[in-house]
Every structure is written in C-alpha cells, then in structure tokens.
Amino acid sequence: MAHSNKQASLFGKAFWEELAVYGILVGAYLFFVLRILDRPLAGLFHAHRAYYAAAALLLILFQGIALDLLTTLLVRIFRRRS
C-alpha cells in the first residue's frame, strides 16, 4: 500500500511539473504567433487567401510536429528523474 501511494505521489508531481513546462511553452508560442506573425498573416489573409490557407496549414503541421518532439523529450527527461 505504501508503495502504491509513493507511485501516485510521484505521478502527481511529474504531472504538475509537465503541466508547468507546457504552460510556459504555450505562453511563449502564443507570444510568438500573436506578436510576431500577427501582421504578416493578416496581410497575407487580405492579399492572398490561398497563400494564407497554405501558410496556416503549414503552421498547424509544424506545431503538431514540434509538440510531438517536445512531448517525447519531456517524457524521456521526466522518466530519468523518477
């Protein structure tokens, strides 16, 4: 029973650590997209909607790839620590 409680405690700690890291990264990503890409994407939207659609799809694709790589890295880091 004590072993089970220790595992649950470690899981909870790792969960909150990962959540904090994700929160920081999401904040940084939102800053990047909203502050840096705001005007170029808005201009592209008004000038060339087809290019805007392609750019949006590429951003979604790269975001998914980056999130997958980041998740894999974080899981490896947190596994080593526990």
Residue pairs with C-beta under 8 A, 6 or more apart in sequence:
10 82
14 78
14 81
14 82
17 78
18 74
18 78
21 74
25 70
29 63
33 59
37 59
41 52
41 55
41 56
44 51
44 52
44 55
45 52
